[in-house]
């Protein structure tokens, strides 16, 4: 069995459309673009399932740590899905674990993690994760 993350390891999947400009001079999606995929998948989930109000809400999530490991490349026009799960859920922070899957494939092309700390929008001070977000995040616990 491979050490590469498998589709069955994740609780939620967010489809992402690769774009022409995602490819770099080497003909594959540039490494920094994966972080954008991760951010989009998490925030889509938080908005749709947790009721996060990115425009006017009192609480926002700041990324304080991130990493990504790459196993195989993807390139435009690949159809991909970002697998999402929660590895750790604290009082004001959450560690997401994510993976990039090419549509129809079981093995991840890349896997990463990032940590959100939820803060008061006005003061930038950490606050407890709001109940609606916590409920949505608990559904993703690995």
Secondary structure as GFF3:
##gff-version 3
##sequence-region A 1 142
A	DSSP	three_ten_helix	7	9	.	.	.	ID=ss1
A	DSSP	beta_strand	12	17	.	.	.	ID=ss2
A	DSSP	three_ten_helix	20	22	.	.	.	ID=ss3
A	DSSP	alpha_helix	31	50	.	.	.	ID=ss4
A	DSSP	beta_strand	59	70	.	.	.	ID=ss5
A	DSSP	beta_strand	79	89	.	.	.	ID=ss6
A	DSSP	beta_strand	93	102	.	.	.	ID=ss7
A	DSSP	beta_strand	110	120	.	.	.	ID=ss8
A	DSSP	alpha_helix	131	138	.	.	.	ID=ss9
###
